[in-house]
Amino acid sequence: MILFEHIRCPLHRYTFSVRPIREWVEANAEGYVLNLFAGRTILALNEVRNDIDPEMVAEFHLDALEFLRTWNGRKFNTVILDPPYAYRKSMELYNGHICSPFRQLKDALIPVIQPYGIVMTFGYHSIVMGRNREFELQKLALFSHGGAIHDTIACIERFNPVASGPA
């Protein structure tokens, strides 16, 4: 069963600066957290922060794909994916640097997450990690910003690497 939540809140260019979204993330994250596109908002979590923009407060300032491919620390219980949702946002928020292709990011994420860990994905769509990568959708939140503004869709999926493996 998938849990669905509908939350009305304003929109801001930095997703987690919006109190209801930040509180939702903090309430749903588990353990050791990777915030791959960290932005300006520091979450009340045990998080490792990466943001390609050197002006953001983060331990790492790498392209997301490069971060995932070179990470050799401990595995994460939660990975937060809040990339720019569109080409325009990439240009606006990352000074013309286009973020890594999402499909490659999802594939590269597997080695850095603990079995049974979760991935939180934010965007204008619900295209997520998926069953083919052994993830199971557990929670879907729709953050409604009102008017003609795109809603923000958040998905939480649990990595279940034994679900499709041999019995």
Secondary structure, 3 states (H helix, E strand, C coil): CCEEEEEECCCCCCHHHCHHHHHHHHHHCCCEEEECCCCCCCCCCEEEEECCCCCCCCCECCCHHHHHHHCCCCCEEEEEECCCCCHHHHHHHCCCCCCCCHHHHHHHHHHHEEEEEEEEEEECCCCCCCHHHCEEEEEEEEEECCCCCCCEEEEEEEECCCCCCCC
